[in-house]
């Protein structure tokens, strides 16, 4: 089977998002390429999660454009090829802070994700079992998903993503509610996705985690992108006062 062409780079241009006349994102522009792990940082309410949801196609921008490879999605959706967004979304996955799990077994949750991707029924069981093994859940395949621990549920969400072989994986605070051991297990799986060639785009409030994972930082504050910087440079010499204060743990308003 021929490998699908990449949907990257992702280019976001002058992105604006408003609700009830209130502007939550202001003219955000950035470009994400293959290879580097991108972490979005910023205080609560900065617009990190909202940016991820817009990029993943869960929300429609008020203004601006989101371009995957040679295809473009804008707030008006004008002139867009019918299958362009669908193709881009088939090669993405997103894992949330609190995973939404179906009322079925752990394996059933993974198989359902494969069904949505139109994987043949005969292939789903083997692919699901491989994803469960990859995430350390092989022994829990028949257990109801909603009875798993918090860390196991997050690994199951990652197993669903792993099974679909995404080119891009969006992660929204994936370890926010986990203890240190479960956090480390999730970070190990993120490393595995990266090693397999998946582009990681992630939000976190944990500066230590960002230093462990990130190759580049997007720093947002009050709905504006203030920096897109290599991670080592961001943590040693941030360019803006807001970023300097954030790293020091000072409150930002």
MOJO-V679413 format. One record per backbone hydrogen bond with DSSP energy under -1.0 kcal/mol. CO is the residue of the C=O (numbers start at 0). NH is the residue of the N-H. Records with the same first field share a line. If there is no record, write none. Layout:
CO=NH / NH
This chain:
8=68
9=31
10=66
11=29
12=64
14=27
15=61 / 62
16=23 / 24
18=21
21=18
24=16
27=14
29=11
31=9
36=214 / 215
37=201
38=217
39=203
40=219
42=45
45=222
46=50
47=51
48=52
49=53
50=54
51=55
52=57 / 58
62=15
63=74
64=12
65=72
66=10
67=70
70=67
72=65
80=83
82=86
83=87
84=88
85=89
88=91
90=166 / 167
92=169
94=171
101=103
103=144
104=108
105=109
106=110
107=111
108=112
109=113
110=114
111=115
112=116
113=118
114=117
119=122
122=126
123=127
124=128
125=129
126=130
127=131
128=132
129=133
130=134
131=136
132=135
136=139
139=142
140=106
142=105
143=146
144=147
148=152
149=153
150=154
151=155
152=156
153=157
154=158
155=159
156=160
157=161
158=162
160=163
161=164
166=198
167=92
168=200
169=94
170=202
172=175
174=177
178=182
179=183
180=184
181=185
182=186
183=187
184=188
185=189
186=190
187=191
188=192
189=193
190=194
191=195
192=197
193=196
198=168
199=37
200=170
201=39
202=172
205=209
206=210
207=211
208=212
209=213
214=230
215=38
216=228
217=40
218=225 / 226
220=223
222=25
223=220
226=218
228=216
229=233
230=234
231=235
232=236
239=243
240=244
241=245
242=246
243=247
244=249
245=248
